[in-house]
C-alpha cells in the first residue's frame, strides 16, 4: 500500500502527456496486489496505453510479503487465497504462474475453536454458518445441548419478509441462536474480517446467506440441497477443483508479486516508480488528471486509477469538486491488527497441532484472535520436526492490544500458547508484523455507501478507484477490483 505525503507549498510543474494522440498515459497509484493487477489488465486491454505505477514504499506488493529465516518460509501478510472466486487464479493463468500454485496439505485438514480454554474441532461440514453435516452438529462439544437444539431448529424459523440489511450478529441470532453466534460463528467469521459482528453488514460480506434464506426459507435447507446437487455433479462429471478451496505459491506469495512485476517490466509499457509518494490528484484541463509529487513536480495523465486505502484516497483528492467523494471515502472505518510469527519444535507442545489452525471466540476473554498452524497447511514452511505458527492480535474487537510494544505482544502471545496449546519452551524465533488501519470494516450501510461512491466516481471521467474497501476484502476480490477498474478506465481513456 502506498503512503501519502502532504502537498508541498511549491507550485507544481506539470509535464504534459505524450504528444502522440493515439497513445494514452494512465497513472496507477498504489503498488499492492490491486494496483499491480490493474496495471497488468490495462496493458493487456489496449496496445497503445502506457502505465506509470506509483508506490510510496521501496517495494511492491503491499501487505503481501514473503521472507526467509534459517529454513523457515514466512508470510508476513496473507498466506493463501481462495479459489472459488476467480480473480486470483485467473491472474496467475494470464502471467504463466499456475505451475507455482500448490493446494493445502489435507493431512491435517480441520479447524479448531476454543471452548472453555480447550481446543475442540469445528463440526465436520460446517462452513462459516452453513452446516452440511447435521450429525456433526448434534455431536459437537462446542455447543451445549440447548445450543445444538437451537441451531438445528434453524430450518423451522420463518424467513425474514424484507430485503433490508442486518448485521451478521442479528442474522445469526435470529436463525441459529445466541450460543451459535458466540461460540462458533463469531470466531470463524472474525478470522476473515477481524470485525465486530454487531456492526458487520451481512449484505456487504456474506450475501449468499440471506439469499439462501429467501430462496429456500432456511440456510440449512439450502446447504443440504446444494450439497446433494454437488454430489450428483461430481458423480456425472468426474472432475474436481484443481487447487482445492485454498491455494498459495510454493515459495510464498511474494513470488507472485515478483512474477507480476517482471511481466510489467518486460512489457515495455509500464514505468515502475517505487519510493514515490503522491501529494495530490486533481482534474486538469482538456480532460486530463494531474498527479502532483511532494517535490512540487506534477505529471498529467489521461486517466488515474487509485488503488489505496480510502482514507488515503480522500487525502489525495485535492480539488473542491471532489470533496463530496472524499467525505464519503472517509466514512469507511478501518481496523488494525498484528501477526506474531513464531517457530517451534513440535516436541515443545503437549497439543498435537493436527489441524490448520485455531480460532478464539471473543467470549473466551483471551488476548489473541486466532492462530494458524501454517506449516500444517502448506509444505516447506518449517524445518523437519518444527512447526510455524501465525497468531493474530487486535482487530476491531480488541484494538487495545496494539497499544503494547512488540516485546509485550510477543510475551502475551507466548502466555496464550502455553495456556491453550501446552507450549513448554520459548519459540525458536518470534517476529511481530503490524498492519495499522489495514482492514476496511464493512459496517451496516456499506453497500449503499459504496453505491454512492461509485456514482460520484463515475461523474469524474478518467478517475477510477479500486481495492479491498469496496466489494470484497480477499486477494481475489482485490485483484478483480483492480481489473474491473482498469476496464472502466480504459473505456474512458480511449474514447
N, C-alpha and C positions, 0 to 999 in steps of 0.2 A: 504494500500500500504506500502510496506516495505521501510525503509530508508537504505541508504548505508553509510558506514564509510570508509575513505581512508585506503588503505593497510598499515598494520603495518610493520616497517622495520625488525621486527624479522622474522627469518626463520620459516615457518610453520612446525608443527609436524604433519605428516599425520597419519590417522587412517585407516587401510585397511578395505574393506568390509567384511561382514560375510563370513567365510570360506566355508559354505555350498554352493556348486556350483549351486544348484537348486534355491536358494533364490537370489533375486535381490534387491539391495538397490537403491532407487531413491530419489533424493532431489527435492523438490518443493520450490522455493524461491519466497516469496510474499504471504501473507495470506489474501488478499482480496477475493472477490467472485470468481475471476478467479482461483486463486491458490487453494481455497477450493474445487471448482468443479473439478479441475484437480486431486487433491488428492483422492477425492471420486471415480472418474472414474477409477483411477489406481487400487484401491483395489477391485473394482468390476470386473475388467477385468482379473485379474490373482491372484490365491490364494497364490502364493509364492513371491509376491512383498511386500517389506516394504518401507514405505514412511517417510521421515523426512521433515516436513513442517517448514520452517524458516520464521519468521516475525519479523521485526525490532522493531515494536511498542509493547506495552503491551497487545494489543487486536487484535483479528482477525476481518475481515470484510471490511477493507479499508475504502472507503467513505460511506459505508452502516453502519449507526449507529442510534439507536433509544434511546431517553431519555424521562424521565417523569418530569413534573414540575407542582405541585399543581393541578392535574386533567387534565393537557394538555399532549397529546402524541406527541412528537416532532421527526420528521425525520430530522436528521442533514445532510443527503445526499439525494439520490433519495427516493421518497415516493411511488413508484409503478413500475410495469414493464408491458411491452406489452405482449399480449398473442398470437398474430398472428405469432410470432417467437417461436419455440418450446422449446428453451433451458431452460427457467425459469420454466415453468410448468412441463417439463419432469423431472428436478432435484427434484422438490417438490414431484412428484409422487414417485420417487425412494426412498426418505428418509421418506415417510409417512407424508408429511406436507400439503397435499392438503386440509385437513379439516380445516386448519388455513387460507386459502385464502378466500378473500371476493372481490366482484366486486365493481365498483363505484356505488354510490347512484345517480340514474338518475333523481332525483327530480330537480336538477339544471344543467342538462347536456347540457351545451353550453359554448362557449368561447367568450371572448370579445377582441376587438382590439381598440386601441386608435386612434381617428380621430379628429384632431384639439382640443386636450385636453379633449375630451369627449369619454367615452367608448361606443362602438357600437358592436352589436353581429356579430360574424363571420357568413357569409351566410350559411344557413342550407345546409348540404350535402357537404360542401367544406372541403376536406381533403388534407392539405398541398398545393397541386395545382391540385387537381382532382375534378372539380366541377360536382356534380351529380344532382344538382337542378338548372336548368338554370333560372327559375323564381326568385329564391332567389338572383341570381347574378343581375338580372335586377332591383331588389328592394333594394339592399343594399345601405346604405348611406356612406359606407366606401370608395366607388369609385365615381368619378364624372360621369356624363352621358357619356362623351367621354371615360373614363376609363372602364366603363361597356361594352360599344360597342366594344372596342378594345379587351377586354378579351373574349367576346363571338365570336369574329371573329377568334379565335384560330383554329377552325375546317377548316377554309379556307386557313390557312398558309401552304404552301408546306413543306413536311418533309425534314429534312437535308439528304443529299445524301451519307454521310460517317459516320463511327462509331467513329470518333475522339472525344475524351473527350472535354467537355467545362465546364465552370463554371456554377454554378446554376444561377447566375445573367444573363449571356449571354443566357442561355436556356430560362429563363422566359421572358426576353425582346423580344426575337425572337418569342416566341409563344404567350405570353399573353400581352406584352406591359410593358412600364416603370412604369406606375402607379400601376399596379397589383403587380409588384415586390416591390416597395417602401412601399405600403400601406397595403399589405395583406400577400404576400408570404414570404418576408424577415423576418417579426416578427414571423411568425409561424414556419419557419424553424430555425430561430435563437434561438427559445426557446428550440430546441433539441440539436443543435450543438454549440451554443454560438460562431458562426463563421462569418467571412466576406463572404457574398455570391459572391463577386467578385473573391475570391480565392478558394471557396469550389468546389471540384470536384464532378460533378454530377454522374459520373460512380462509384465513390467510396462510395457515400452516398445514392443516390436515383436512382439507375439504372433502376428501373421499369418505370420511366417516359420517358427516351429515347427509351426504348423497346416499350412503348405504341405508341410513335411517329412512330417508324419503322413499327410496325405491323398493325396499323390502320390509319396511316397518321395524327393522331390527338390525343391529350390527352383526349379531351372532348369526341370524338367518342369512344375511348377505355373505358373510365369511364362509359358512358351510356350503352355500350354493356355488360360490366361486371356487372353493377347494374341489368340489365334485367336478366342475367343468374343466379345471386344470388337469385333474387326474385323467379324465376322458381324453383330453387333448394329447397328453403325454403317451397314452396307450396307442393312439392312432398315428401320431407323428414320429415317435421315436427320437425326438430331438429335445435338447435341453439347453440351458444357458451356458455359454462358453466360459464365462468367468465366475459364475455364481452371483450372489447378490452383491458382494463387495469385491473390489479388486484394488491392486496397488502396483507400483513399479517394483520389479525385483530388486533393484538397487536404490530404492527410495524415490519418493515423489519429486525430489529435487532434480532427478534426471529427466523427468517430464518437462520441467521448466527449461532445463538446458537444451532439450531437443527442440522445443518451440522457438527459443531464442536463435538457435542455429538455423532453423528454417527461415526465420525472418531475416537474418543476416544474409543468407545465401540468395534470397530473392532479389537483392539489389534495389529494392523499392521501399525499404524501411530504414529510417535513420533512428538508431537507438541512442537515447540521451539519459543514461543513468546519472545520478548525483546532480540532477537538475530540477530543483523545486520550482513551482509556479507561484507567481504573486497574484495574478488575476486573469479572468477570462471575461471578455465583453464583446458585444456586437460591434462591428465596424462598418465602413462604407462598402457599397456595392456587394451586399450580401456575404461579406466575409466576417471572420471572427478573429479577434486579437487575443493572443496569448502573451502575457507580459511576464518577464522574469524579474527577480529581486534586484538585478543589476540595473534595471531601467530599460534594458533592451526588450523588444517585443517582435513577434512574428505574426503575420496574417495567414489565415487558413480558410479554405472553402468550407470546412466543417470541423467541429470539435466533438470528440466523444470523451466524456468524463467518467472514468472508472475508479471512483474514490468513495470513501465513506460519505454519507450525505451531509454530515456537518462540515466536512472539508469542502465539498462542492459548494455549499451555501456560502462559505467564507470567500471562495474564489469568484463568485458571480458578482463582479464589482460594477454593476450597472443598475441604475434606478429602475429600469424596465424589467429587471429580473428579480426584484426584491420579494414579490409575492411568491415566486417559485422558491427563492432561498428560504423564506419563512416556513413554507411547507416542508422543505427538506430538513429543517432544524427540529421539526416535530417528531421525527423518528428517534426514539431513545436507543442508546447502546449500553451493553453490559461489558464488564471487564472480567478477565479470568487469567489464571496461570496454570501452566503444566509443569509438574515436577517429574522429571525423568530420572529413574533410579535403576541401577544394575545390581543384581543379587546372585548369589549362589542358590540354586534350587534347594539345597540341603538346609538353607538357613530359614526355611518356612515349615511350620507344622502343617499348614494347609497344603493340599496337593496342587493348587493352582490349575486344576484341569478344567479350564473354561477360557473364554475370550476376555472376560472381564467381570467387574462388579459395579453395580450402581447402588447409590445410597439414598434412601428416602429422607426427605427433609425432616420428617417426623422422628428419625433416629437421633437427631441432635448432634451429628458428627461435624467435623471441620473440613471434610472433603466431600466432593460431589460424586466421584466415580474413580475407578482405577481400571485401566486397560492392561491386560496381560499381553502386550504387543508381540512378544516372541512366541506366544502360543498361537497367534493368528497367522503370522507370516514367517517363513523360514529365513535363516541367516540374519536375524536381528540381534542375536546374542551368542556368545561363545558356548560351546557344548557344556552342559551341566549348569548353565546360568539362565536367568530369566530377566527380561526387560519390562519394567512397569512404567506406565504413564498415568500419573494421578492428577486429577483436575480439582482446582480450588477457585472459589469466588463465585462468579456468575451473578445473576440478578437477585438471587435469594440469600446470598452470603457475601455481599460486596465488602464487608468489614474485614474479611480475611486478607484482602490485598493490601491493607494498611501496614502489614508486618513486613519486615525485611526478608530478603531471600533466605537468610540463615534461619530466621524464625519460622518461615513457611516450611523449609526442609525439616526442621525439628518436629513440628506438629504433624507433618505427613508421616514421618518415621513412627511417631507415637501411635497414629491411627493404624499403620500397617502392622505394628506389633500387636495391638489390641484385636484387630479384626482377622488378620491372616497368620498370626503367630510368628512374625519376623523375629528371629533370635539374635541376629548380628546386624551391625550397621551396613548400609549399602556399600558395594564396591565403589560406586561413584554416585553423585547426585547433581542434577542441574535444573535450575528454575528458569522457565521462559515465561515472560509476562506478555499478555495481549490486552493493552489498555484500550477501552472503547472500541473493541473489535467486533463484537457480536450485536447486530441490529436486533431490536426487540419488536416482534410483530404483535403489537397490542390491539385490543378491540378497536375497530375503526380503521385498521391498516389498509384493507382493500380499498375503501373509499378514499383514503388519503393518497394512495398510490395512483388511483384513477385520476384524481385531480392533478397530481404532479405530472402525470403523463399528458394530460390535456394542456397544461401550461407549457410543457416542453415542446409539444407538437406545434405550438404557436410561435416557436422560435426556430425557423428552418436553419438547418446546419448545426444544431445543438442536439446531442443525444446523451442520455445518462444510462449507466449500466452498473451492475454489482449485486451483492448479496442482500441489499437492503430493500429490494423491491418485491420480487415474487419468488423467492427461494433462497435458502442460505447455504446449501451444499456446493461442492465443487462443480457437479454437472449443472446445477442451477446458475451458478456464476458464469460458467462457460456459455451456456445458452443465452443468458442475458447479454453478454458481450457480443455474441454472434448476431443476435436479433437487432441490437442497437447498430451494429455495423451495417446490416442490411438496410435499415431505415435511413442511416446517414448516407449511404451510397446512393440511395434513391433521390435524395435532395441535392447532394453534392454534384451529381452528374446530370441533373435535369436541366 
